[in-house]
């Protein structure tokens, strides 16, 4: 049953708005490289992010 990964093995990123780490989710499977924000709330507040592109 090597199909499942533990949560600690999932890739993580740091949200540029809240500076908190967030882990990979199944719904981001096809677009993980494009995901920048941990939540919709942070995506809406992105203008407050320091060093945003």
C-alpha positions as CSV (number, residue, x, y, z in Angstrom):
1,X,0.0,0.0,0.0
2,X,2.7,2.5,-1.0
3,X,0.0,4.7,-2.6
4,X,-0.5,7.2,0.2
5,X,2.0,9.8,1.4
6,X,2.1,11.2,4.9
7,X,1.4,14.9,5.2
8,X,5.0,15.6,6.2
9,X,6.1,14.3,2.8
10,X,4.0,16.7,0.8
11,X,5.7,19.6,-0.9
12,X,5.2,23.0,0.8
13,X,5.4,26.7,-0.2
14,X,5.4,29.9,1.8
15,X,2.5,32.3,1.2
16,X,3.9,35.8,0.2
17,X,1.0,37.5,2.0
18,X,0.7,35.8,5.4
19,X,4.2,34.2,5.4
20,X,2.8,30.9,6.5
21,X,3.7,27.6,5.0
22,X,1.0,25.7,3.1
23,X,1.1,22.2,1.7
24,X,0.2,20.6,-1.6
25,X,-3.5,19.7,-2.1
26,X,-5.1,17.3,-4.5
27,X,-7.1,20.1,-6.2
28,X,-3.7,21.8,-7.0
29,X,-2.4,18.6,-8.6
30,X,-2.3,20.0,-12.2
31,X,-1.3,23.6,-11.3
32,X,1.0,23.4,-8.3
33,X,3.7,25.4,-10.1
34,X,1.3,28.3,-10.6
35,X,-0.1,28.3,-7.0
36,X,1.3,31.2,-5.0
37,X,-1.2,31.9,-2.2
38,X,-2.5,29.7,0.6
39,X,-6.1,30.9,0.4
40,X,-8.6,33.0,-1.5
41,X,-8.3,35.6,1.2
42,X,-4.6,35.9,0.7
43,X,-5.0,36.0,-3.0
44,X,-7.4,39.0,-2.6
45,X,-4.9,40.7,-0.3
46,X,-1.9,40.2,-2.6
47,X,-1.2,43.9,-3.0
48,X,-0.1,43.9,0.6
49,X,2.6,41.3,-0.1
50,X,6.2,42.5,0.1
51,X,8.3,41.8,-2.9
52,X,5.4,40.6,-5.0
53,X,6.0,40.6,-8.8
